[in-house]
């Protein structure tokens, strides 16, 4: 039972983390704004500006994918734990 509660809490925390990451990646990022300001100040070429934005977006996407995978793994762990618990109850 303790293992199940720990896994459930971990799943909930990971879901909250995933939600926060999705919110952050969907709103205009401070990094994008800073990048635009720097490019205007230093007159950087547009290519460098676009490259920085693409890199930031790619890192955000990787974080979302990794969070989603960890949530799926934890959900599978909860299902396996519940099946084990039901098996123990049925056997006893």
Protein Blocks (a to p, Z undefined) as FASTA:
>chain_A
ZZmmmmmmmmmmmmmmmmmmmmmmmpccfklmmmmmmmmmnopafklmmmmmmmmmmmmm
mmmmmmmmmmmmmmmmmmmmmmmmmmmmmmZZ
